[in-house]
């Protein structure tokens, strides 16, 4: 991440070609895509955490979805670009200038398992990820503060905020 230029944010899902081609998000993982590869941010099992890992492709989600998709019914794997929502400042690529995250009692920083994570690009664009019971929740500016101040205010004394800058 330190030297990578993030070009896109991708969320896997599938297209149901028989219902007007609607795209359905499979929000168990999201990918920061750079020329060097991808950073996968996924739900960490049932821990209420996210886990960060390097990936070369979206194959983990494609393999997972293969068991659910019905090709005969017109369902095919696809990925949605979230670039226009979170990296919409006109740049072709974005440099990560800060990562802010929270460690809690069930986090494991050695395995990159965190409660939530927020990426800031070029001190401008912002991308926040946290898990919820029904998948990952993504957000932009203010989402991290909302998570800390409102959703976790009564338990933040059990958590640690960390900030990484290149």
C-alpha positions in Angstrom: 0.0 0.0 0.0 2.8 2.4 0.8 3.9 2.9 -2.8 0.9 1.6 -4.6 -1.4 3.8 -6.6 -5.0 2.7 -6.0 -6.9 2.8 -9.3 -10.2 1.3 -8.3 -12.3 -0.2 -5.5 -14.1 -3.4 -6.5 -16.9 -5.3 -4.8 -17.8 -8.7 -6.2 -21.3 -9.9 -7.0 -23.3 -11.4 -9.7 -25.5 -10.4 -12.6 -28.9 -12.0 -13.0 -29.4 -11.8 -16.7 -33.0 -12.9 -16.5 -34.2 -10.1 -14.3 -33.2 -7.1 -16.5 -29.5 -7.7 -15.8 -29.5 -6.4 -12.2 -26.2 -6.6 -10.4 -26.4 -8.0 -6.9 -23.5 -7.2 -4.5 -21.9 -10.0 -2.6 -20.6 -7.8 0.2 -18.4 -10.2 2.1 -15.3 -8.6 0.6 -14.1 -5.5 -1.2 -10.8 -5.0 -3.1 -8.5 -2.0 -3.4 -7.1 -2.5 -6.9 -3.6 -1.2 -7.8 -1.2 -2.1 -10.7 0.9 -4.3 -8.3 -2.1 -6.3 -7.1 -5.1 -6.0 -4.8 -5.7 -5.5 -1.1 -8.6 -7.7 -0.1 -10.7 -6.5 2.9 -13.1 -9.3 4.0 -15.3 -10.3 6.8 -13.3 -12.3 9.3 -15.6 -15.2 9.8 -18.0 -14.6 12.6 -15.6 -12.4 14.6 -17.2 -9.0 13.8 -13.9 -8.0 12.3 -12.4 -7.4 8.9 -9.3 -9.1 7.6 -6.8 -7.5 5.2 -4.8 -9.6 2.8 -3.0 -9.3 -0.5 -4.7 -10.9 -3.5 -3.9 -11.2 -7.2 -7.5 -11.4 -8.3 -11.1 -11.7 -7.3 -10.8 -15.5 -7.5 -11.6 -16.2 -3.8 -15.0 -14.5 -4.2 -15.6 -16.1 -7.6 -14.9 -19.5 -6.1 -17.2 -18.8 -3.1 -20.0 -17.6 -5.3 -19.7 -20.5 -7.8 -21.5 -22.6 -5.2 -24.5 -20.2 -5.1 -24.9 -19.1 -8.7 -27.2 -20.8 -11.1 -25.7 -20.5 -14.5 -28.8 -22.1 -16.1 -30.8 -19.3 -14.6 -28.5 -16.6 -16.1 -26.5 -15.8 -13.0 -22.9 -14.9 -13.7 -20.0 -13.6 -11.5 -19.1 -9.9 -11.9 -17.6 -7.1 -10.0 -18.8 -3.5 -9.4 -16.5 -0.6 -9.5 -17.0 1.7 -6.5 -14.4 4.2 -7.8 -16.9 6.9 -8.6 -18.3 6.8 -5.1 -15.0 6.8 -3.1 -12.2 8.0 -5.5 -14.1 10.6 -7.4 -11.7 13.5 -7.6 -10.6 13.1 -11.2 -7.3 11.3 -10.7 -6.4 8.1 -12.6 -4.8 6.7 -9.4 -4.7 7.6 -5.7 -1.9 7.3 -3.2 -2.8 6.2 0.3 -1.8 8.9 2.7 -3.3 7.5 5.9 -4.8 4.4 7.3 -6.8 4.6 10.5 -8.1 1.5 12.2 -9.4 0.2 15.5 -8.2 -2.8 17.4 -10.6 -4.4 19.9 -10.6 -7.4 22.2 -11.1 -9.9 19.4 -8.7 -8.2 16.9 -5.4 -9.8 15.8 -3.1 -7.2 14.3 -0.5 -9.9 13.4 -3.1 -11.4 11.1 -4.4 -8.0 9.9 -7.8 -8.6 11.7 -9.3 -5.3 12.7 -12.6 -3.9 13.9 -12.8 -1.3 11.1 -10.4 0.4 8.7 -10.4 3.8 7.0 -8.2 4.7 4.0 -7.4 8.3 3.1 -6.1 8.9 -0.4 -4.1 12.0 -1.3 -5.5 13.7 1.9 -8.7 14.0 -0.1 -10.8 10.9 -0.8 -11.8 8.5 2.0 -12.9 4.9 2.1 -14.2 3.2 5.3 -15.1 -0.5 5.9 -16.6 -2.3 8.8 -18.4 -5.6 9.1 -22.0 -5.9 10.2 -24.3 -9.0 10.5 -25.3 -8.9 6.9 -21.9 -8.1 5.3 -19.5 -5.3 4.9 -20.6 -1.7 5.3 -18.7 0.9 3.3 -18.6 4.6 3.8 -16.8 7.8 3.0 -16.0 11.0 5.0 -17.5 10.9 8.4 -18.3 7.2 8.5 -15.3 6.4 10.8 -16.4 9.2 13.2 -19.9 8.0 13.2 -18.7 4.4 14.0 -16.5 5.6 16.9 -18.7 8.4 18.3 -22.2 6.9 17.9 -22.0 3.2 17.4 -19.1 2.4 19.8 -19.0 5.3 22.2 -19.9 3.2 25.2 -17.1 0.7 24.6 -14.2 2.7 23.0 -12.3 2.4 26.3 -11.8 -1.3 25.4 -10.5 -0.4 21.9 -7.4 1.2 20.5 -7.3 3.6 17.5 -4.2 3.3 15.4 -3.0 5.6 12.6 -0.5 4.6 9.9 1.1 7.2 7.6 3.6 6.3 4.8 
